[in-house]
Structures are given as C-alpha cells and as structure tokens.
Amino acid sequence: MQKQAVNSDALGVFFVGLPVGSMAGGERGSEVAVYKGQSAAIDRALKAKGC
C-alpha cells in the first residue's frame, strides 16, 4: 500500500504539482515504521535469548 501511495505521489507531483496519494490518505509510512520497529524488537529479543 505504501508503494502505491509513493507512485501516486510521484505521478501527482509530475502532472499536478501536488502529492495526490498522500493528500488522499494513502500515506502508510507511519504504519511501516511501527511494523519495522516491532520486527527489530523481536529480532533483538531472539538474539538475547540465543535463538
């Protein structure tokens, strides 16, 4: 979904001059950041436990 928003933003900026994907609520960067943080925390916990 984030990749689609980025593509929409790129096309919107090129044709209209505005990031249309982000303006329409397609921005998912914060969700991606949360999931990456959770994944990193799980990896650290596994390494700490020797898994």
C-alpha atoms as one frame of an Amber mdcrd trajectory, in Angstrom:
protein
   0.000   0.000   0.000   2.906   2.339   0.775   4.455   1.667  -2.631   1.148
   2.547  -4.304   0.960   5.824  -2.343   4.508   6.695  -3.373   3.703   6.033
  -7.017   0.534   8.145  -6.775   2.519  10.965  -5.182   5.150  10.839  -7.914
   2.552  10.972 -10.671   0.563  13.671  -8.890   3.609  15.874  -8.415   4.624
  15.350 -12.039   1.227  16.161 -13.531  -0.483  18.385 -10.956   2.320  19.605
  -8.700   0.759  18.079  -5.577   1.326  14.768  -3.740  -2.119  13.383  -4.505
  -1.575   9.963  -2.879  -0.656  11.439   0.499  -3.389  14.038   0.346  -5.985
  11.311  -0.268  -4.989   9.426   2.878  -2.810   6.842   1.150   0.274   7.552
   3.251   1.252   4.438   5.198   4.747   5.457   6.316   3.864   5.510   9.997
   2.399   2.007   9.827   5.500   0.747   8.043   7.689   2.315  10.739   5.691
   0.652  13.530   5.943  -2.776  11.889   9.672  -2.353  11.269  10.148  -1.379
  14.913   8.216  -4.414  16.090  10.250  -6.668  13.835  13.518  -5.186  15.130
  12.371  -5.678  18.740  11.530  -9.331  18.075  14.918  -9.871  16.422  16.720
  -8.312  19.417  14.746 -10.470  21.873  15.515 -13.638  19.905  19.225 -12.809
  19.823  19.229 -12.014  23.542  17.675 -15.417  24.286  20.128 -17.184  21.974
  17.534 -18.329  19.473
